[in-house]
Amino acid sequence: MKQLRYPGYIFCCWLLLLLGACSRMNDTYYDFIKDGPVTYTGKADSVKAFAGNGRVMLSWLLTSDQTITGCKVYWNFNADSMVLPFAKTAGTDTVTVYIDSLREGAYNFTVYTYDAAGHRSVGSEAIGNVYGPVFLSTLSNRPVRSVTWDTAASTVHVTWVGQDLKCLGTEWQYTGTDHLPRHFFSPMGDTSVIADCDFGSPVAYRSLFIPEVNAIDTFYTDYKPL
């Protein structure tokens, strides 16, 4: 009785399977390159989104790819887009674009570059926030702790309650001792001083806010009498 040599039989089976797999991989690779190799343009680098009032500002860098002839930005799950023709220089270029008429909320933006032949880059993404009436409705003038009217010096000293990190400061409207209208800004602080004030005329103020660091727009409350 002859003894079967299983190791050699198993080796032959594995060899046949390996050859079949390689054949399928070659077919797949051929299908992928049959229309020529895929060409990508250089991608947008360091894409940033800056929050605004009903809008957002996008900026990014274009480095060394001289074939780039433009950029395209998508948002709203690619339902909306903007095309930006661009002439690439020899160095690193900075591209800045404003996207207006946006509803309040968070957006994901995807930036592609493309060349004259229609090849495009891998997408570069950035998330940006848009603010509007909802954010504005949450704002109010800074609360005043005390007001001191110095009649001898025609000066008003205002002390505030606390500080808001989103508040930039206060704008003032009043009449000077020369009976001319005055307007000035006092930055965020514990106190504000109004000089040369005509106490017989009204003094009004409003607060200025930004929704987040590096936002491109400032939000204002309504003027309120002091």
C-alpha beads as a LAMMPS data file, in Angstrom:
LAMMPS data file: protein, C-alpha beads

226 atoms
225 bonds

1 atom types
1 bond types

-500.0 500.0 xlo xhi
-500.0 500.0 ylo yhi
-500.0 500.0 zlo zhi

Masses

1 110.0

Atoms # bond

1 1 1 0.000 0.000 0.000
2 1 1 1.402 3.393 -1.046
3 1 1 1.551 6.288 1.426
4 1 1 0.107 9.638 0.196
5 1 1 2.457 12.583 0.448
6 1 1 0.093 15.285 1.758
7 1 1 2.688 18.069 2.206
8 1 1 3.471 18.149 -1.510
9 1 1 -0.231 18.069 -2.408
10 1 1 -1.012 20.958 -0.067
11 1 1 1.903 22.963 -1.469
12 1 1 0.557 22.559 -5.008
13 1 1 -2.901 23.749 -3.909
14 1 1 -1.463 26.864 -2.241
15 1 1 0.621 27.586 -5.333
16 1 1 -2.445 27.442 -7.575
17 1 1 -4.402 29.734 -5.249
18 1 1 -1.519 32.222 -5.150
19 1 1 -1.246 32.298 -8.932
20 1 1 -5.001 32.912 -9.221
21 1 1 -4.848 35.759 -6.726
22 1 1 -1.943 37.378 -8.564
23 1 1 -3.858 37.130 -11.804
24 1 1 -6.877 38.870 -10.276
25 1 1 -4.631 41.608 -8.823
26 1 1 -3.050 42.171 -12.224
27 1 1 -6.493 42.434 -13.816
28 1 1 -7.585 44.957 -11.161
29 1 1 -4.412 47.007 -11.588
30 1 1 -4.873 47.004 -15.360
31 1 1 -8.463 48.240 -14.977
32 1 1 -7.157 51.039 -12.758
33 1 1 -4.466 52.274 -15.145
34 1 1 -5.973 51.401 -18.517
35 1 1 -6.962 55.067 -19.052
36 1 1 -3.538 56.267 -17.946
37 1 1 -2.132 57.023 -14.493
38 1 1 -4.194 59.192 -12.156
39 1 1 -2.813 62.740 -11.870
40 1 1 -3.382 64.931 -8.815
41 1 1 -2.575 68.596 -8.418
42 1 1 -0.956 69.884 -5.243
43 1 1 -3.473 70.112 -2.422
44 1 1 -4.419 73.268 -0.530
45 1 1 -2.355 73.537 2.629
46 1 1 -3.240 74.949 6.066
47 1 1 -6.921 75.589 5.305
48 1 1 -8.510 77.789 7.993
49 1 1 -12.065 79.065 8.475
50 1 1 -12.798 82.323 10.322
51 1 1 -16.246 82.936 11.783
52 1 1 -18.369 85.896 10.713
53 1 1 -21.828 87.419 10.739
54 1 1 -23.748 85.507 8.063
55 1 1 -20.467 84.686 6.360
56 1 1 -17.118 82.977 6.770
57 1 1 -13.622 83.733 5.555
58 1 1 -11.454 80.883 4.270
59 1 1 -7.713 81.032 3.740
60 1 1 -5.162 78.466 2.592
61 1 1 -1.684 78.152 1.105
62 1 1 -0.622 76.923 -2.331
63 1 1 2.995 75.806 -2.399
64 1 1 5.073 74.482 -5.287
65 1 1 2.701 73.045 -7.924
66 1 1 2.932 75.424 -10.900
67 1 1 0.195 73.596 -12.833
68 1 1 -2.571 74.879 -10.548
69 1 1 -4.974 77.168 -12.399
70 1 1 -7.757 77.459 -9.842
71 1 1 -9.491 76.245 -6.700
72 1 1 -12.973 75.052 -5.884
73 1 1 -14.678 75.150 -2.490
74 1 1 -17.593 72.903 -1.504
75 1 1 -19.934 73.129 1.502
76 1 1 -23.438 72.045 2.530
77 1 1 -22.528 68.413 1.825
78 1 1 -21.244 69.463 -1.630
79 1 1 -24.608 71.027 -2.525
80 1 1 -22.995 74.477 -2.798
81 1 1 -19.671 75.432 -4.321
82 1 1 -17.503 78.329 -5.457
83 1 1 -14.913 78.356 -8.259
84 1 1 -11.830 80.544 -7.923
85 1 1 -9.589 80.959 -11.008
86 1 1 -6.032 81.441 -9.840
87 1 1 -2.670 82.277 -11.400
88 1 1 0.006 80.397 -9.468
89 1 1 3.243 82.254 -8.799
90 1 1 6.698 80.743 -8.336
91 1 1 6.511 80.954 -4.538
92 1 1 3.983 80.088 -1.864
93 1 1 0.645 81.819 -2.440
94 1 1 -2.010 82.688 0.126
95 1 1 -5.619 82.451 -1.042
96 1 1 -8.386 84.261 0.846
97 1 1 -12.078 84.099 0.008
98 1 1 -15.299 85.253 1.687
99 1 1 -18.411 83.093 1.449
100 1 1 -21.478 85.223 2.121
101 1 1 -25.208 84.730 2.677
102 1 1 -24.788 81.720 4.964
103 1 1 -27.334 80.691 7.551
104 1 1 -26.267 80.521 11.157
105 1 1 -24.588 77.243 12.090
106 1 1 -21.479 75.101 11.628
107 1 1 -20.150 74.268 8.161
108 1 1 -17.611 71.847 6.771
109 1 1 -15.671 73.297 3.832
110 1 1 -13.612 71.221 1.382
111 1 1 -11.049 72.890 -0.883
112 1 1 -9.710 71.344 -4.104
113 1 1 -7.148 72.674 -6.550
114 1 1 -7.253 71.891 -10.273
115 1 1 -5.181 72.380 -13.406
116 1 1 -5.973 73.291 -17.014
117 1 1 -6.598 69.647 -17.907
118 1 1 -9.231 69.229 -15.203
119 1 1 -7.109 67.179 -12.803
120 1 1 -7.833 68.007 -9.204
121 1 1 -6.174 67.509 -5.865
122 1 1 -7.119 65.575 -2.790
123 1 1 -9.576 67.630 -0.724
124 1 1 -8.475 69.747 2.247
125 1 1 -11.108 70.423 4.911
126 1 1 -11.858 73.043 7.550
127 1 1 -14.817 73.565 9.880
128 1 1 -16.141 77.091 10.386
129 1 1 -18.982 78.681 12.348
130 1 1 -21.423 81.284 11.085
131 1 1 -23.208 83.566 13.551
132 1 1 -26.270 85.765 13.180
133 1 1 -29.535 86.768 14.872
134 1 1 -29.518 83.872 17.338
135 1 1 -26.094 84.805 18.693
136 1 1 -26.994 88.510 18.712
137 1 1 -30.114 87.781 20.778
138 1 1 -27.934 86.384 23.576
139 1 1 -25.932 89.611 23.951
140 1 1 -26.584 92.498 26.323
141 1 1 -24.757 95.617 27.427
142 1 1 -22.173 95.206 30.155
143 1 1 -23.747 95.624 33.579
144 1 1 -22.722 98.800 35.394
145 1 1 -21.673 98.582 39.047
146 1 1 -21.451 102.315 39.751
147 1 1 -21.251 105.725 38.096
148 1 1 -19.406 108.740 39.524
149 1 1 -20.077 112.195 38.080
150 1 1 -17.181 114.535 38.739
151 1 1 -18.746 117.946 38.062
152 1 1 -15.556 119.893 38.777
153 1 1 -13.606 117.950 36.120
154 1 1 -16.604 117.317 33.799
155 1 1 -15.660 113.646 33.930
156 1 1 -17.692 110.471 34.367
157 1 1 -16.180 107.338 35.947
158 1 1 -17.969 104.059 35.226
159 1 1 -17.187 100.846 37.098
160 1 1 -18.300 97.586 35.497
161 1 1 -19.468 94.264 36.905
162 1 1 -17.080 91.475 35.886
163 1 1 -15.611 90.870 32.436
164 1 1 -16.790 88.886 29.441
165 1 1 -14.073 87.221 27.353
166 1 1 -16.152 87.792 24.221
167 1 1 -16.577 91.503 24.929
168 1 1 -14.117 93.874 23.251
169 1 1 -15.196 96.975 25.116
170 1 1 -17.683 99.843 25.009
171 1 1 -18.598 102.556 22.523
172 1 1 -19.800 105.882 23.903
173 1 1 -21.930 108.701 22.513
174 1 1 -22.233 111.965 24.438
175 1 1 -21.881 115.719 24.147
176 1 1 -18.665 117.455 25.114
177 1 1 -18.282 120.601 27.131
178 1 1 -17.861 122.395 23.803
179 1 1 -21.442 121.259 22.972
180 1 1 -20.174 119.125 20.100
181 1 1 -21.046 115.430 19.727
182 1 1 -18.372 113.018 20.960
183 1 1 -17.811 109.369 20.155
184 1 1 -15.101 107.107 21.522
185 1 1 -14.254 103.529 22.366
186 1 1 -13.069 102.271 25.752
187 1 1 -11.412 98.827 25.698
188 1 1 -12.357 95.998 28.008
189 1 1 -11.448 96.787 31.613
190 1 1 -12.839 97.293 35.099
191 1 1 -13.539 101.004 34.588
192 1 1 -14.201 103.530 31.814
193 1 1 -13.633 107.299 31.960
194 1 1 -15.643 109.820 29.927
195 1 1 -13.805 113.138 29.765
196 1 1 -15.079 116.660 29.010
197 1 1 -18.694 115.593 29.333
198 1 1 -21.631 117.970 29.234
199 1 1 -23.772 116.715 32.097
200 1 1 -26.837 118.418 30.676
201 1 1 -26.869 116.076 27.666
202 1 1 -27.513 112.313 27.560
203 1 1 -24.713 109.768 27.654
204 1 1 -25.278 106.460 25.855
205 1 1 -23.196 103.328 25.458
206 1 1 -23.189 99.955 23.747
207 1 1 -21.010 96.840 24.048
208 1 1 -19.004 95.160 21.302
209 1 1 -18.635 91.377 21.082
210 1 1 -16.862 88.810 18.934
211 1 1 -18.289 85.266 18.918
212 1 1 -14.883 83.568 18.966
213 1 1 -11.179 84.307 18.716
214 1 1 -10.098 85.567 15.254
215 1 1 -13.700 86.185 14.146
216 1 1 -13.894 88.620 11.236
217 1 1 -17.050 90.453 12.355
218 1 1 -18.029 92.332 15.507
219 1 1 -21.533 92.261 17.006
220 1 1 -23.029 95.349 18.654
221 1 1 -25.751 95.741 21.248
222 1 1 -28.217 98.639 21.035
223 1 1 -27.238 101.938 22.622
224 1 1 -28.461 102.319 26.169
225 1 1 -28.641 105.513 28.301
226 1 1 -26.136 105.618 31.140

Bonds

1 1 1 2
2 1 2 3
3 1 3 4
4 1 4 5
5 1 5 6
6 1 6 7
7 1 7 8
8 1 8 9
9 1 9 10
10 1 10 11
11 1 11 12
12 1 12 13
13 1 13 14
14 1 14 15
15 1 15 16
16 1 16 17
17 1 17 18
18 1 18 19
19 1 19 20
20 1 20 21
21 1 21 22
22 1 22 23
23 1 23 24
24 1 24 25
25 1 25 26
26 1 26 27
27 1 27 28
28 1 28 29
29 1 29 30
30 1 30 31
31 1 31 32
32 1 32 33
33 1 33 34
34 1 34 35
35 1 35 36
36 1 36 37
37 1 37 38
38 1 38 39
39 1 39 40
40 1 40 41
41 1 41 42
42 1 42 43
43 1 43 44
44 1 44 45
45 1 45 46
46 1 46 47
47 1 47 48
48 1 48 49
49 1 49 50
50 1 50 51
51 1 51 52
52 1 52 53
53 1 53 54
54 1 54 55
55 1 55 56
56 1 56 57
57 1 57 58
58 1 58 59
59 1 59 60
60 1 60 61
61 1 61 62
62 1 62 63
63 1 63 64
64 1 64 65
65 1 65 66
66 1 66 67
67 1 67 68
68 1 68 69
69 1 69 70
70 1 70 71
71 1 71 72
72 1 72 73
73 1 73 74
74 1 74 75
75 1 75 76
76 1 76 77
77 1 77 78
78 1 78 79
79 1 79 80
80 1 80 81
81 1 81 82
82 1 82 83
83 1 83 84
84 1 84 85
85 1 85 86
86 1 86 87
87 1 87 88
88 1 88 89
89 1 89 90
90 1 90 91
91 1 91 92
92 1 92 93
93 1 93 94
94 1 94 95
95 1 95 96
96 1 96 97
97 1 97 98
98 1 98 99
99 1 99 100
100 1 100 101
101 1 101 102
102 1 102 103
103 1 103 104
104 1 104 105
105 1 105 106
106 1 106 107
107 1 107 108
108 1 108 109
109 1 109 110
110 1 110 111
111 1 111 112
112 1 112 113
113 1 113 114
114 1 114 115
115 1 115 116
116 1 116 117
117 1 117 118
118 1 118 119
119 1 119 120
120 1 120 121
121 1 121 122
122 1 122 123
123 1 123 124
124 1 124 125
125 1 125 126
126 1 126 127
127 1 127 128
128 1 128 129
129 1 129 130
130 1 130 131
131 1 131 132
132 1 132 133
133 1 133 134
134 1 134 135
135 1 135 136
136 1 136 137
137 1 137 138
138 1 138 139
139 1 139 140
140 1 140 141
141 1 141 142
142 1 142 143
143 1 143 144
144 1 144 145
145 1 145 146
146 1 146 147
147 1 147 148
148 1 148 149
149 1 149 150
150 1 150 151
151 1 151 152
152 1 152 153
153 1 153 154
154 1 154 155
155 1 155 156
156 1 156 157
157 1 157 158
158 1 158 159
159 1 159 160
160 1 160 161
161 1 161 162
162 1 162 163
163 1 163 164
164 1 164 165
165 1 165 166
166 1 166 167
167 1 167 168
168 1 168 169
169 1 169 170
170 1 170 171
171 1 171 172
172 1 172 173
173 1 173 174
174 1 174 175
175 1 175 176
176 1 176 177
177 1 177 178
178 1 178 179
179 1 179 180
180 1 180 181
181 1 181 182
182 1 182 183
183 1 183 184
184 1 184 185
185 1 185 186
186 1 186 187
187 1 187 188
188 1 188 189
189 1 189 190
190 1 190 191
191 1 191 192
192 1 192 193
193 1 193 194
194 1 194 195
195 1 195 196
196 1 196 197
197 1 197 198
198 1 198 199
199 1 199 200
200 1 200 201
201 1 201 202
202 1 202 203
203 1 203 204
204 1 204 205
205 1 205 206
206 1 206 207
207 1 207 208
208 1 208 209
209 1 209 210
210 1 210 211
211 1 211 212
212 1 212 213
213 1 213 214
214 1 214 215
215 1 215 216
216 1 216 217
217 1 217 218
218 1 218 219
219 1 219 220
220 1 220 221
221 1 221 222
222 1 222 223
223 1 223 224
224 1 224 225
225 1 225 226
